[in-house]
Amino acid sequence: MAIDPKIFKAYDIRGIYPTEIDEEKMAIITNSIYAFFKEKIGKEKIKIATGMDMRTSSPSLFDVVKNTLVKNGAEVIDIGLASTPTFYFAVSHFGYDGGIQVSASHNPKEYNGLKFVINTPNGLIKIGGSTGMNRVKELSLETHTQKVETIGSITKNDEVLAAEVENAFKIVNPGEIKPFKIVADAANAMGSLYIDALFKRLPSTLVRMNFELDGTFPVHEPNPLKFETLEGLQKKVVEEKADLGIAPDGDGDRLFFIDEKGNIILATTITSIVAKELLRENKGESVLVDIRYILTPMKIIEEEGGKLEIVRVGHSFITEKMHETGGIFGGESSGHYFFRSTGNAESQLPMILYILKVMSREQKPISKIGEAVRRSFESGEINFKASNASEIKEVLKSQFAEGRLSELDGVSLSYPDWRFNVRTSNTEPLMRLNVEAYDENMMNQKKEELIEFINSKIKQ
């Protein structure tokens, strides 16, 4: 049974069901993950949390994961249907040794895959390109099997979501939340579970859109980074005269917010609002942001006496860096948000509570709160199909040689008033450009210059 090595991604394992991933291949991969866990954890008996999303292929693949782990001698904790943040929380909060989640994140319905983590005293380690994925791939391509003496066990934990909500209130200490009207579009996916659980504890009115779990995604793809998927939510917020809109992605580990005017709030704005709250009570702590857009968070973090850490794009890289630095919070411009207090992994419940806490205290619309932290203007990601991406990056380094160069992730060049980053995608054959500046006109001017320059250098 040949496994296509391309399903082993920078952040997770992901492929089309049943051609690239099926039950037989899932058993081989699970064997390999368990062997990797044994190498890293070094215990005789390993406790592994397992969860799944609502995709139509997930139940059968989930059964394979659990049964394979049991055959390997693991103590399996079945948390059932769960968002990825809930899965991360289970591993961290209940002190399990590791975890495996059956999910293909925000990918279309025909995909499925796995995310897996190891627990440590300093938080979770997501297994990706720099933390062990190559070892798992190597073992899987050898169709690795474990020789065990003792069969493991399966127990259920149905208390994870309730504990996650309780923990979010402890993290945020929100005080009295005003009776807001909130519209949420869950895209028929996993975020509906934690949003419902949270709003049972709040005085707000929740207007639900697409909350029924349906792995065929009948209304729209569960990917809020494709802003066209947010149009229904934007319209509904305005129609309902709501205070806020919320849109999680397919597995619930990304979250986008819509203001009361129906506008999409930049993820860096949300990061800055929450960073400001955390740094008020935790002076001198580090906050992490990805390299695409840094100017607004950098200014806010400086103003609040915090330290900025700039990291590579990718949720597993940010969790890894939080593990290294001890950072209190991290925000990615794709809508991933991370807390030290939840094992350095994404947790969207505290994010929602922090935003509602600030809105309640300030007694201002979220659009005005967002404008108050704005320090820069962003282009939005511009994608190019280019067979000579490496060559173009070298030409850019030469053309913009006066700028301060960083090659942490692709090529970033910074000037006193503006900067840009060009990187190749970890998941698609694309080159991505992001431009930001303190002045909107300058941002637009530099964006157009760079688009024209890059297009002139592309070889198809």
C-alpha positions, 0 to 999 in steps of 0.5 A, a space after each residue: 500500500 503505497 503512501 504518497 509522500 506529499 500528504 505530509 505537510 509543513 503543519 499536518 497530514 492532509 490528502 484527498 479521501 479515499 485516494 490519498 488517505 483511506 482506512 488502510 493508509 490511516 492505520 499505517 500512519 497511526 502506527 508510525 505516529 505512535 512509534 514516533 511518540 514512543 521515541 519522544 515520550 519514552 514511557 511504557 504506557 502513553 495516554 493519547 487524546 483522540 478527536 475528530 471533525 464532522 467530515 463524512 470520512 471522519 468517523 471511519 478514519 477515527 475508528 481506525 486511529 483509535 483501534 490502531 493505537 489500542 493494538 499498539 498498547 496506548 491508553 486512548 482517551 476518546 473526546 469525540 467530535 471536537 474543534 481543533 482548539 478543544 482537542 489542543 485544550 484536552 491534551 494540555 489541560 488533562 495532562 495527556 502525553 499526546 494527541 491525534 485529531 482527525 481533521 482537514 482543517 478548512 480544506 474542501 469536503 473531499 479532504 481529510 487528515 491528521 494533526 498531532 501533538 506532544 505535551 511537555 512541561 512548557 506546553 504543546 509541541 505540534 508535530 510539523 516540518 521542524 518538529 518530527 513530521 519527516 520522521 513520521 513520514 519516513 516511518 510511514 513510507 516503511 509501513 512501520 508496525 509496532 510489536 507490543 505485548 499488551 493491548 491498550 484501552 479506550 476511555 471517553 472524556 465528555 467533559 472537555 468542552 465544559 472545562 474549556 469554557 470554564 478555563 476561558 473565563 478564568 483566563 479573561 476574567 471578563 467581568 460584566 459583559 453587556 447584552 450584545 447581539 452577535 451573529 456567528 457563521 459556523 460554516 456547518 463546521 466545528 466552531 459551532 460547538 464552542 460558540 454555542 457552549 460559550 454563549 450559554 454563559 453570556 447575556 448576549 443574543 446569538 444569531 446562528 448561521 450554518 450551525 448544523 454540522 455537515 461535512 459536505 459544507 452545503 452553504 460555503 467552504 469553511 475558509 474565512 481567509 477567502 473573504 467571499 465566504 464572509 459575505 453572507 455574515 457581513 450582510 447579516 450583521 448589518 441586517 440584524 443591527 448586530 454589534 459583532 460578527 464571528 466566523 471560525 474556519 472548518 476545524 475552529 482554529 482560525 477566527 475572523 471578526 466582522 464589525 457592526 458596519 459589516 466590515 472585516 476586522 484585520 487579524 492584526 487589529 484583533 491581535 493588537 486589542 488582545 495584546 494590549 489587554 494582556 500587557 496591561 496586567 503582564 508588563 514586559 511579556 512577549 507577544 508573537 506575530 507572524 512576519 507578514 504584517 508587524 507594524 500595528 502590533 509592534 507599535 501597540 506592544 511597544 506602547 504597552 511595554 511588551 516585547 515583540 517576537 516576529 516568527 515564521 508563518 504557520 501555526 506549528 511554527 508559532 506554537 514552537 516559538 512560544 514554547 521557546 520564548 515563553 511568550 504570553 500570546 501570539 496572533 497570526 494574520 490568518 486568524 490563528 490566536 495562541 495563549 500560553 495559558 492553553 498550552 501555547 496552542 490556538 484558543 478562540 474562546 478567550 479571544 471572543 471573551 476579550 473582545 466582548 470584555 473590551 467592548 463592554 468596558 469601552 462602551 464603543 462600537 468595535 469599529 471605533 475600538 479597532 480604529 483606536 489601535 490602528 497604526 498602519 495600513 495593509 495590502 492584503 495578500 497578493 498571489 503570483 504563479 511563478 516557476 522562478 520564485 527563488 530567482 525573483 526573491 534574489 532580484 528583489 533583494 538586489 532591487 531593494 538593497 537599501 532596505 533592512 533585510 530579513 530572510 526568516 521566512 521568504 524575503 522581507 525588506 523594511 524601510 522607516 515608513 513601510 515594508 514588504 514580505 515575499 514568500 512561497 506558500 507552504 501549502 500551494 504553488 504560489 508566491 505571496 506578497 504582503 505590503 504595509 506602511 504607516 501611510 495608506 497612500 504610501 502602502 498603495 503606491 508601494 503595492 502597485 510598484 511591487 506588483 508591476 515589478 514582480 509581474 515583469 520578472 515572472 516566468 510561467 
